[in-house]
Amino acid sequence: MALSLGWHIIVACLGVGMPAITVFAEWRGHRTGDVHYRLLARRWAKATGVLFAVGAVSGTILSFERACCGPG
């Protein structure tokens, strides 16, 4: 359970922080007209989707581990 929790905390923190960075890159791309920022934002958006999915799965696994093996 500790390994799952450690993994979930890392993935969840990245999943929470990445959208803000992605929005900043998208804004910067629109403001400056630089294609590289828009491309970067598009790639980060895909990574954010993957992080969200992995975080949801790891959180679900944690809930089952708590129900089966946890105290209480």
Short mmCIF file of the C-alpha atoms (twelve columns), coordinates in Angstrom:
data_MODEL
# 
_entry.id   MODEL 
# 
loop_
_atom_site.group_PDB 
_atom_site.id 
_atom_site.type_symbol 
_atom_site.label_atom_id 
_atom_site.label_alt_id 
_atom_site.label_comp_id 
_atom_site.label_asym_id 
_atom_site.label_seq_id 
_atom_site.Cartn_x 
_atom_site.Cartn_y 
_atom_site.Cartn_z 
_atom_site.pdbx_PDB_model_num 
ATOM 1  C CA . MET A 1  0.000   0.000  0.000   1 
ATOM 2  C CA . ALA A 2  2.897   2.363  0.726   1 
ATOM 3  C CA . LEU A 3  4.263   1.921  -2.783  1 
ATOM 4  C CA . SER A 4  0.853   2.626  -4.298  1 
ATOM 5  C CA . LEU A 5  0.378   5.690  -2.115  1 
ATOM 6  C CA . GLY A 6  3.827   7.042  -2.963  1 
ATOM 7  C CA . TRP A 7  3.193   6.571  -6.674  1 
ATOM 8  C CA . HIS A 8  -0.266  8.140  -6.432  1 
ATOM 9  C CA . ILE A 9  1.002   11.225 -4.592  1 
ATOM 10 C CA . ILE A 10 3.659   11.893 -7.220  1 
ATOM 11 C CA . VAL A 11 1.302   11.376 -10.161 1 
ATOM 12 C CA . ALA A 12 -1.524  13.341 -8.545  1 
ATOM 13 C CA . CYS A 13 0.726   16.328 -7.812  1 
ATOM 14 C CA . LEU A 14 1.973   16.385 -11.374 1 
ATOM 15 C CA . GLY A 15 -1.597  16.041 -12.632 1 
ATOM 16 C CA . VAL A 16 -2.706  19.014 -10.552 1 
ATOM 17 C CA . GLY A 17 0.214   21.270 -11.523 1 
ATOM 18 C CA . MET A 18 0.486   20.515 -15.239 1 
ATOM 19 C CA . PRO A 19 -2.731  22.261 -16.364 1 
ATOM 20 C CA . ALA A 20 -1.484  25.613 -15.044 1 
ATOM 21 C CA . ILE A 21 1.800   25.241 -16.902 1 
ATOM 22 C CA . THR A 22 -0.069  24.172 -20.034 1 
ATOM 23 C CA . VAL A 23 -2.382  27.189 -19.863 1 
ATOM 24 C CA . PHE A 24 0.631   29.465 -19.470 1 
ATOM 25 C CA . ALA A 25 2.347   27.956 -22.532 1 
ATOM 26 C CA . GLU A 26 -0.874  28.259 -24.548 1 
ATOM 27 C CA . TRP A 27 -1.329  31.887 -23.485 1 
ATOM 28 C CA . ARG A 28 2.283   32.667 -24.295 1 
ATOM 29 C CA . GLY A 29 1.891   31.084 -27.728 1 
ATOM 30 C CA . HIS A 30 -1.178  33.164 -28.506 1 
ATOM 31 C CA . ARG A 31 0.366   36.334 -27.181 1 
ATOM 32 C CA . THR A 32 3.720   36.056 -28.979 1 
ATOM 33 C CA . GLY A 33 2.514   34.109 -31.999 1 
ATOM 34 C CA . ASP A 34 5.305   31.589 -31.435 1 
ATOM 35 C CA . VAL A 35 4.398   28.181 -32.834 1 
ATOM 36 C CA . HIS A 36 6.774   26.429 -30.453 1 
ATOM 37 C CA . TYR A 37 4.767   27.458 -27.402 1 
ATOM 38 C CA . ARG A 38 1.558   26.188 -28.978 1 
ATOM 39 C CA . LEU A 39 3.213   22.891 -29.865 1 
ATOM 40 C CA . LEU A 40 4.572   22.615 -26.336 1 
ATOM 41 C CA . ALA A 41 1.123   23.303 -24.874 1 
ATOM 42 C CA . ARG A 42 -0.438  20.649 -27.109 1 
ATOM 43 C CA . ARG A 43 2.117   18.051 -26.004 1 
ATOM 44 C CA . TRP A 44 1.704   18.972 -22.350 1 
ATOM 45 C CA . ALA A 45 -2.079  18.690 -22.703 1 
ATOM 46 C CA . LYS A 46 -1.676  15.100 -23.897 1 
ATOM 47 C CA . ALA A 47 0.679   14.358 -20.997 1 
ATOM 48 C CA . THR A 48 -1.834  15.886 -18.582 1 
ATOM 49 C CA . GLY A 49 -4.523  13.543 -19.893 1 
ATOM 50 C CA . VAL A 50 -2.275  10.557 -19.318 1 
ATOM 51 C CA . LEU A 51 -1.365  11.771 -15.825 1 
ATOM 52 C CA . PHE A 52 -5.052  12.221 -15.003 1 
ATOM 53 C CA . ALA A 53 -5.863  8.681  -16.143 1 
ATOM 54 C CA . VAL A 54 -2.943  7.147  -14.236 1 
ATOM 55 C CA . GLY A 55 -3.850  9.153  -11.127 1 
ATOM 56 C CA . ALA A 56 -7.465  7.995  -11.285 1 
ATOM 57 C CA . VAL A 57 -6.432  4.368  -11.638 1 
ATOM 58 C CA . SER A 58 -3.869  4.568  -8.838  1 
ATOM 59 C CA . GLY A 59 -6.439  6.247  -6.576  1 
ATOM 60 C CA . THR A 60 -8.936  3.481  -7.303  1 
ATOM 61 C CA . ILE A 61 -6.308  0.873  -6.495  1 
ATOM 62 C CA . LEU A 62 -5.614  2.655  -3.216  1 
ATOM 63 C CA . SER A 63 -9.272  2.576  -2.233  1 
ATOM 64 C CA . PHE A 64 -9.410  -1.182 -2.790  1 
ATOM 65 C CA . GLU A 65 -6.184  -1.707 -0.870  1 
ATOM 66 C CA . ARG A 66 -7.592  0.285  2.040   1 
ATOM 67 C CA . ALA A 67 -10.829 -1.695 2.028   1 
ATOM 68 C CA . CYS A 68 -9.133  -5.085 1.864   1 
ATOM 69 C CA . CYS A 69 -5.924  -4.736 3.813   1 
ATOM 70 C CA . GLY A 70 -6.089  -1.530 5.827   1 
ATOM 71 C CA . PRO A 71 -6.796  -1.221 9.530   1 
ATOM 72 C CA . GLY A 72 -10.301 -0.748 10.684  1 
# 
